[in-house]
């Protein structure tokens, strides 16, 4: 029977795909993204036979997204349980309740299941709700079942990348295609057992033809210091080959000069540190190993030379800093100064540590979380791992206590982890864990690792991760998830973005907070790092642009955190001396630029209508016309929602501290803050905060003191060297660079402190009136008691049901039913007074 069924599916598939190949019919947009014309299969000459065999043996994970039901109703209900002025606020659904309402049609499950069973070499598994299915199989069987070609990459695969791309769109039988929203193919990543640190960018110093020393074009700066590397040049214009002990330019051999004199010895270097707007520091440093470092190097054309390094301290933070240098010779002559244009400026900034963040935001560091239900998670993709030994070292260096208990000293690991790779290539994962666990001490933490790369997007396998999270039990599901990944929205398939957004909405219904990084390349996306043409329009980032996540932008510390700090006149020059926050900007030393803007795919959600309209009309930083040459969608979902410090984090990587910047740093920071706020509610047996945005926007409107408003900066620059001419600017209130700004934890904690009268106190009489109206409606004419027989997993149960409308103005209600068979109360949602088709698991009763 199985063989006959398999043959039937194969014939249907062959007929379907052959007709498509011979026709001019457009490829279904759901599958078109799998065609990667830039890739081709490697030839036998390019790939060794053994490597080819290993590649063909690697498993591919396919996620099939089945069409769901009742999504409009679920979205309306998610709005209500997450809006703090609604009488249903905090009345979250369970996993099984969400599944019972959103689950696909039984016929669709049957069709997909039978289709997957035609491939005996694969292993399939459906989610508990039946809305997602995973199918794991080797390359050949995936190619056969989905009628596609998985193309092997030519040449060497880099660590953290995949050797595969999908070379042709997949093709499915009509019945299977009709049952699906889409298909996600996730290929494995290449990761060596002992990865090596990537070599730093190579720069060749000139070997001849200079008078002034040459500074390496990358200055290193930190808290009140700047460090430079340079090569000295002797009086004959050749690069110095001598050590400091021997004497710089003391060598008489090797240059062929008969007139070489001891007077050509370099005895010191004069270094000028120039800081804008009008500061200068001049130091003369002796050519001695007491004050200079040195290393052997190679100049252009393989000529040996000595590279020196010097560090200048006691300079100002937050100032644009450039450096020039000249050499002093023993005969009294001096070289010319190195041109300032040879070295891009740098910006000294303080290093970010847990203690700095605790002080800046009022976070009670080392105050332990006690609730066992307070669980947070980091989602890691694309070969990001962590090293447990590095986490312990970080805690010790930063003075952070480690705690006993599973998931507290070290996180619980779901999926793969390769500690040695974490110390070398795991900067993202190490950063996430080190700071989230330091700022939310003793919290139960989950390291949720999903290896692989999604072939349709060539990015993170989000649906694989979402399937795992959606299946987790209610009591063990992390309440807060930190996602430090952002991709250009426009190239991603629409079905993929829509389905991921729907899954986030279902998480909101369950009381789960999802925080997502807004991106590190400002307004124009990652393409602007290397290509100025990317500046022609805004490029929103996904999943930050999803209306059902809290998008987190980035700030940096600065003295000039208010417009007045830049004021000058003939009689007044204002200089500010207190650290504040401005938007993180790569052109000012931030390392990255806070991502922000407007979605092209998702409409502006209800909770931010007023705030965004005010921003569009403000004059602090007027927006460009969306009808002009530079395009964006002012009616789209606007992001970020919130921000935090995103620059210069110190992360322990194997044997050293490494500075790191990114909204991937501010995201776990704010995830820790949410965990601390949830602790207050859990300690009083109250619902957790869940999806944050409706609360944040109402809180900002009624209690702006809960946020540190960021009013300086813009997001024109990428994380690379390119700054676009156009972008969005920070402004008072919400803006498309930093959202509402950063949280003032102590103020926010006090305002949100759980107590009986919290909602009227927070949101004023409007909430009180709404609550009273709901109570009247429940007790008045909209109360109806009746009996109804309905089917639950095939069992006919006679129940007494109460139809409750939450206010006289709405037709959305809920049946609260008491079954005669069990005493537990179950819920059956209805829309417009009609029962929704659903299949509740009988175990719920």
N, C-alpha and C positions, 0 to 999 in steps of 0.2 A: 504493500500500500504506500509506504513512504517513498519507494523508488518511483512508483507511478506519479505520485504527487510532485516529486522533484522534477520528473520529466515534463510534467504539465507546465510548471512554473518556468522551466528553461525554454520551452517552446514559445510561451507567451512573451517572455523577455526578449528572445531572439527576434520574434516578429515585430515587437514594439520598437526595439532599438534599430533594427534594419530599416524600418520605414522612416524613422527619424533621420538616419544617415543619408537616405536617398531623397529626402524632402528639403524644402527650404524653410520648414517650420522652425521658429525661434526656439532655442533651448530654454527649458524652464529655468527661471531666474534662481530657483532654489539650488540647482545643480551647476549652473554656469560658472560659479566661482571656483569650481574645482579644476577648471582648465587653466593651466599655468604655461602659456606659450614660451616663456623665457627659459624653460627647463627642457632638457631632453635626456633620454636614457644614455647612460655611460656605455661606451663600447667595450668590447673585451680587452682592448689594449689599455683602456683607462682604469679598469677595475680588475684586480686579481681574482682568480676563480674562487679562492677560499673566502675572500671578502664578499664576493657576490653571493656565495652560498649563505654566509652569515646574515647578509641583508635580507635574503628571501625568507629566512627563518624567523625574523623578528615579528612580533605580534602587532597587529593594527587594531585599535579600539574604535568601533563605529557606534555612535550614539544616534538613535532614531527618535525623533521628537514627534509623537503622535498628537493629532489635533485634540484640543481640550474643549470642554463644554462650560457654559455658564460663566464665562470670564467677565462679562459685563456686570453681572450681579456681584461676583466676587470683588471686582474693583470698587463698586459702590460700597460694599461692606467694609473693604479695607480702608476706604476713606473715613468711615465712621469710627472704627476701632482705633484709629491713629490720630484723630482730631481731638485735642483736649477739651474742646467746648461741646462735644457730642456726648449724649448720655450713655453711649456704648463704648466710650473711650476705655481702652485696656481690656475689653472683653474679647480676647483673642480666641481664634479657632485652634483646635488641635490639628496635628498632622493628618489624622484619619478623617476628620471632618472636612478639611480642605480637599483631600483626595476624593471623598465621596461626592463632592459637588463638581469638581473640575475634571474628574476622570473621563477618559475617552469612551466612545461607544464600544460596546462589547464586540461588535462586528469588526471594528478597526483593529482591536487587539488580536482577534482571531486571524485576520488576514496577515498582519505583520508577523505573528508567531509562526504561522504556516510557512511564510516566505523564508524566514530565518532557518527553519528546520530543514529546508531543502539543501543546506550546506552542512554535511555531517562533520566537517573539520572545525566548525566554529562552536563557541560557547555563548549562549544568549541568556540574558537576565533582564526582567522587567522591573521597573520601580514599583514600590508598593501601591502607588496610585495608578499604575499602568500607563502613565503618560510619557514615560521615557523608557527606552530599551537600549541595552548595551549588547554589542556583538563583538566578540574577540576572536580573531582568526589570523592566520599567516597571510603574507602578501598575496600569494596566488589565489587563495580561496576568496579573499576580498575582491580581487580583480574580477573573478568569475561571477560572483554573486551580484555585484553592483555594476558589472559591465563597464569597468573603467580600467585605466592603466596607471599604476603607481610608478613614477619615474625616479630612478636613482640619480642622485646628484653627481656631477663630475668632480673629480679632484678630491681634496681633503675636506672632510666634514669638521667644522669647528665644534669644540665642546659646547654643549647646550643647544646645538642645532640638530636638525633631522636630515638624514640622507635622502628623504623622500619628498616628492611633490606629486600631486594628482595631475597627470598629463592630459586627461580627457574628462569631460563631464560624466557623471554617473548616469545610468539609465535604469529605470525601475518599471515593473508592470503597472498598468494604469490603476488597478485596485490598491496596490501598495502606495503608489504616489498620492492617491486621493486620501489615504488615511494619515498622511504625514504633513507636518509643517515643514520639515526638512531633515537632512542627514548631515551629521558632523563626523568626519574621518580624522582620527587622532593618531598620528604616527609617533613612534618612539624617538627619543633624543639620543644623540651620541654623547657619552660622558666617559672619559678614560678613568681607570681606577685611581690614578695619581695625576690629576691635572696640574699643569704648570701655570704660573702667573703670566699673563700676557705681557710681552715686552713693551716698555714705554716707547712712546713715539720717538723715532730716531731723528736726530738733527746733526748735520755735519757742519762743524766749524770750518771756516776757510783755512787752508794750509799756508797760504802766502798772500801778500798784497794788502796787508792792513798795517795801520799805525796804532789805532786805539784797540784796547781789549774788546773782545766780542762776547756779549752776554747771551746766554741761552734764551730763546724767545719766551720760555715759560717761567715766569717768576712764581715762587711759592710764598704765600703769605698766610699768617695766622693771627693769633691774638697779640697785637702790638708789635709785630715783627714782619720783616720781609727777608727772603733768602734768595740768593742769585748764584748761578753757576756761570763761569766764564773761562775763556782761554786768553792768555796774554800773548802779545806779539813783540818781538825784539826789534832793535833799531834797523835791522835789514828787512823788516816786513814779514819775517817768517814766524810761524807759530812756535811758542816756547815748548821745549822738550824736557826741561830740567826740573827736578824736584825742588821743593822749598829748602830742603837741607843743603842741597848742592849750590843753590843760588839761582834765582829765576833769570834765564838768559845768560848763564855763566859758561855754557858749553862753547868750546872753540872749534870742535869738530862737527862734521856733519853738514855744515852750511857752505863750505868751500870759500869762506871769506878770509882773505889775507889780512884785512885791516881790522879784524875783530879785536876790540879792546875791552879790558875789564870795566871800563867806565860804562859799558852797555848793560851792566847788571841792573835789574829792576829791584828797587829797595822797598817800595811801598805802592799802594793803590789808593787813589782818592775816589771815594764813592759818594755820590750826591743822591739823596732820596728826596724826591719832589712830591709833595702832597697838595692836592687842590683843596681850596682855591688859592692859598698863598702861604704854604708852609714849605720849608726846605731844611734838610739836615745834611751836613757835610762831615764826613769822617775820613781820616787818613789812616789806613790799616797797614802795618808793616808786613812785608812779604815773609811771613814766619808761620810755621806750623802751629804756633801757640794760638793764632787767631784765624787761620785759614785751614780749610780742609782741602784735600787733593786726591786725585785718582788718575790713573793712566787711561788715555783714550786714543781715539783715532780721528784725525781731521780728514778733510776731503782728500780723495785719491789715496786713501790708506796711509797717510803720513802720521807717524806717532806724535802725540802732543800730550801735555799735561792739562787736566781740567781742575780748576780751583772752585771752591764754593765759600761764600761768606754770608753771615746772618747779621742783620742790623736790627737791633731792638729799640725799645722805648720810643716807638713812633705811634701816631694816632690811628685808632681804629676808624672804620667807616669812611675813610677818605680815599679818593682815587690816587694811586701811588705809582710813580714811575721811577726808574733808576738809570743813572749814567755813571760811567767809570772811566778813569784815565790812569796811566802808569807813570810813576816817578823813577827816573834812572839815577844811577850813582854819580854821573857826571853833571847832574843838575838840570838836565833837560827833562821835559815831560811830553807824553804823547797827547794827541787830541782826545777829547771826550768821545765816548761812544754815542752815536746818534740816538736820540730818544725814540725815534720812529722805528728802530729795530726791535723794540720790546713792547708788546701790548701792556697797558697798565694793569695793576692788580688792586684788590681792595682788602686790606687787613680786617678781619672780623674775629670776634671771640668764638671759641669752640663751643659747640652745643653739647651739653652733658645732661644726665637726668637731674642733677642738682640745679642747673641753670633753668631748666624747664619748670621744675617744681617751684622755684622762686618766682619766675615770670608769671605763672598762671595760678599760683596759690594751691598747688597740688600737695597733699600731705604725704610726702615720700616716706617710705618705711612704715606706713600705717596699714596693717594687713587687712586684706579682704577675708571675711570669715564664711560667707555663704557658699555651700558646696554647689548650689545651683548657678552661681555666678561664673559662667564659663565664657571665655573669649577665644577667638581663633584667628590665625593668619592663614590666608590662602596663598600658596606658592606654586608657581608654574615655571616652565621653560628651564628646568634644570637648576633651580635654586634650592640649595640645601643648607643646613646649619650644623655647626660643630658644638656638641655639648660642653667640651672643655673650654671653648672660647666663651660660651655663655657664663660659665663659672668665673673665668678670669675677668670678664667684664664686670660682673657683680662685685668682685673684690676690688678692682681698680676704682670703681665709682662709689664704693662705700655703701652698696645696696645689699641688704640682707637677702639670703636665700632661705627658703622655707621647706619643711618636710611635707611630704605628701605627693601622690601621683599628680602629675601635671603642674606642680608648683615649683619645685626646684628645677625640674626639666619638663618641657611640654610633653603631652601625649602626642605621639606621632601616628598620623593616619596617612598611609601611602608609603612612598620611598623616602629614604634619607641617606645621604652619603657624606659623612662628617668631613673626610679629607677634602672633598670637593667644596664643601661649605667654607673651609678656611681660605680657599684660593679664589673660587668663582662665585661664592654665595653672598656677595655683599648685600643683596636685597633681603634675603632671608635672615641673615645675621642681624642686620639693622632692625628689621621688624620685631624679632623676638627680644633682642637685647633691650630695646627701649620700651616695648609694650609691657614686658614682665617687670622691668624696673619701676615703671610709673604706676602700675597696678599690682603692687606686691602681694604675693600669696594667692593671686587669682589662678584658677584652674585654666590652663592654656592648652590649646590644640594646635599643633603644627600640621596643617592640612595640605599635603603635597600631592599634586596631580601632574605627573610628568607627561611629556609628549607635546606635540604641536598640532594645532587644528589646521588641516590642509586647505579648507575653503577660505580661511582668513589669514593663514600663515602666522597665527597668533596663539593666544592662550586657549586651551580646551575648556572653555567656561561651562559648556553643557555637561561634560563629564563631572566636573566639580559640583554643579548644581544638582545633579541627580543624586550624588552621594549625600549632600547636605539635606535635601528634601526627604530622603529616606531615614534620616537619623531620628531616634526616638525623642519624644518631646522633653523628657527629663534629662537627656544627655546632649541635646542640640545646643551648640554655643549660642549665647544670646547676642553676641556682638562679633561680627566678622570684619577684619581689616583686609582690604584688597588693594595692593599697591601696584596695580597694573592699569595702563591706559593705552588705547590704540586709536588711530585715526578713524573717525566714524564713517566717513564717506565710502571708503572702499569695501566695507564689510557688508555681506549679504543682508538684505532687509529682513528676510525671514529669521535669520540668526539673531539680529538685534531685537526683533519683536519678541521672540521666544524667551530670550534671556531676560528681557524686561518683564514679561509675564511671570517668570519664576521669581523675580525680585518682589513683585506685587504679592505673590502667594506667601513669601516670607514675611512681608509686612503684616499680613493677616494673622500670622502665627506669633507676632511679637518679636521678630528678629531684626536687629539693626545691622545694616550693611553700609560700611563706609568705604568709599572708593577714591583713589587718588585722581586729581583733576588733570594730571599731565605736567610735563616739565618743559614744554616748548611753547609756552605762551599761547597766542591766539591762532598761530598758523600751523601748528602740528609739527611732527618730526621731520617732514620734508624740508622745512625751512632751515634745518641744521646745515644742509649742504647745497641747497638750491634756492636762490632768491626768487625764482618764479613761484614758489609756494606762497609767497607774500601776497599774491593777487587776490586771495579771499581768506575768510576765516575757515579754520578746520577744527570743528568740534571733536571732542574725544569721547570714546565709548569704552566702558560702561558708565563713565561719569555723567554722561548726558541722559541716562535713564531717569525718569521721574520718580522711581521707587528706590533710589539709593541716596545717601548723603554724600555729596561730592566734596572733597577736601582739597582746598588750595594751599598755597605756600606763602609764608611771610619770612622776613629776615629782620634782625635787629638793626637799628640805626639811631643816630642822634637827631637827624632831620626828619622826625616822624609827623610833623605838622607843617603846613604851608608857611607859617610865620618864620620857621627856622631858615628859610631861604630869602628872607626879606632884607634888602639893602636899599639905602637911600643916601643922600649927601650928608645926612645928620645921624642916621641910625643904621647899625649893622647888627642883626639878630643872630646869635649863635646859641643853639640849644645844647644842653649838657646832660640830659636825662635820656636813657635808652628807651626807645619805643619801637613799634613795628611798622614796617613798610612792606609793600608787596615784594616777594622774592624776585630778583631780577639778575640774570646772568651778566648783564653789562655793568652791574655794580657789585660784582663779587659774589653773588648768591649761588653761583654754580649752575642754577637752573632758573627758569622763569615760570611763575605760577600759571597753569593752564586755566582757561576760562572763556566763556562765550555762550553761544546759543545753538541748540540742536537743530539739525536740518530735518530730522526724522520724527521727533517727539514734540507734541504741542506743549505749550506752557501749562504746567499743572495748576490746579485750583489754589494751592496753598501759597503761591508766590505771585499771584496776579498783581496785587497792589504794590508790592515791593519792586517788581521789575518795571512796572509802568512808571513809578517814580524815578527809577534809574534812567529810563529812556528819555525822560524829560529834564533831568538835572543839568546844571550848568557848571558844576565843579570840573568835570572832564567831559565836555559834550561829545556825543557819539557821532561817527560819520553817518551819512545818509545810506540806508541799505539799498537804495536805488542807484548809488554811485558806482564807480569803477571797482570799489572794494566791497564785496558782497558778504552779507550774513543774514540770518533769519531772526528778526526781532520778536517774532511770535513763537519761537521755539522754546523748549525747556532751557531755562537759563541756569548756569552753574559757574562757580562752585557755590555751595551753601554755607560753608564754614572754612576756616583756615587755621593754620598753626605754623610755628617756626619750622622752616624746611631746609635751612642751610647749615653746613659745617658740623654735622653730627660726627662725633668720634665713635668709630666702630672697631671692636677688636677682631682682627683677621689673622689668626694663626700665631703670629709672634710680634705683632705691631698694631698700633692704633692708626686707623685710616680715616681721614675726613671724607664725609659723604653728604651729598645734598639731594633733595628731591621731595616732591609731594608724597613719595613713597616713605618719607620720614615723618611728615606731619600726619599722615593717615593713621599709623599705629599709635601715635601720640594721642590723637583724639579718641581712638578706640579705647585706650586706657581710661580716659576721662569719662566716657560713657559707662564703662564697667564700674567706676567709682560711684557714679550717680545711681546706677542700678542697685548698688549695694544698700543704699538707704531704703529703697523700696522693698527689696527682698527681705531685709531685716524686719519689716513690718507686714510681711505677707501681702504686699501690694503688687499689682502687675508691673512689669518692667517697662522701660520707655519705648522699646520697640522701634518702629520706623520713626525717625526723629524729625523729619522736615516740617510737618504741620505744627509740631510743638515749637521748633526753633523759630519759625516765622511769626507765630503768635507771640512768643516770648520776646523777640526783638521789637515787636510793635508796642508791647505793653511795658517791657522792662529792658530798654536798650543798655542799661548799666551791666547787664549780664554778659556783654560782649565788649571786647577791645576793638573799637571801630578803626579800621585801617583806611586812611584817606590819601596816602601818598603812593605813587608808583603807577606802572602800566604793564601790559604784557605783550609788548611789541617784539621782544627778542626771543630767539630760540635758545636751547641749551648749548648750541654751538656758537659760532662766531658771527652769525648773521642776525641783524636786527632789522625788522621790517619798518616801513614808514608809518603803518597804520596799525592800530590795536585798540584795546579797551583800557580805560583808565580807572583808578580807584576813586571813590567818591564817598561822601557822607552817607551812612546807611548801607543798604545792600549794593554791591557792585559786582561786575562780571570778571573781577580779578581775584578778590579775596572773599566774596560772599558777604556775610555779616561781620567778618573779621574773626578774631580768635576768642575762645571762651574765657571768661573770668570765673574760674572754678568755684571759688568761695562764694561769690555772689549767686552764681547759678545754683549751687547746692542749697543755699539758704532759701532761694525763691521756690525751688522744687521740693523742698523738704516735705515729706509726706505728713499730712495732718488732715483732719476731718474737713476743714473748710478750704482746702488747697485751691480747688478750681475757681470758686468765686473770688478768692483773694488774688489769684493770678490774673484772671481774665475779666474781672469786673462784673457788673450787674447783668450784662448780656448773657453770660453763662447761666446765672441764677434764673433768669427768665426762661431760658430754654429748658433747664432742668425742671422747673415747675410745670411748664407746658407738657413736657414728656410725662410727668407724673399724673397730670390731669387726664391726658390721653389714655394712659394705661388703666386708670381707674374709671374712666367715663365711657362714652358711647362707642369707643373703638375697641372695647373689651368684648370678646366673644368666646364662649365656651361651647364646644361641640365635639362630636366623635367622628373619627375617620379611620378607615382601614387602609393601610399602605403596605408595600412590600419592602422588606429588608433582607437582602441576600436570599431571596426565595421563600422567606417565611412570612405568612400573613399574620400581622399582629394588630389586635384591636387596641387603640390608644385613645385616651382623653387628651385633647389638645386645646391650648389657649393661644389664640392669635393676638399678638401684642403689637400695636403700632406705636413707634417711639415718639411721634408727634402728629398732630392733626394735619400737618402740611405734607406728610410723606406717605407714599404707598408701599414703602419698603417695610417689611415686617419679619417676624420670626415665629414659627410654631414651636411652643414649648410643650413637649408631649410626655405623658407618663405611661409607660407600657405596663400592662397587667402582668406580663411575664417576669419583668425585672423591676426593681425599685429605682434603679438609676435613671435620671432624667436625660433624655437625648434631645438633640435639636435638629429640626428639619427646616431649612431656609426656604423662603418663598418669595416670589417677585410678583407684585401687583395682585396679590391675593390668590395666586395659582401655585400649585406645587411644582417645584423643579424636579425633573427626573434625576434620581441619584441612586446610588447603590451603597448604602452604609454597611460596613462590616458588622455582622451580628455580634462580634466580640464587644462592640461598643455598648451593647445593651446589658 
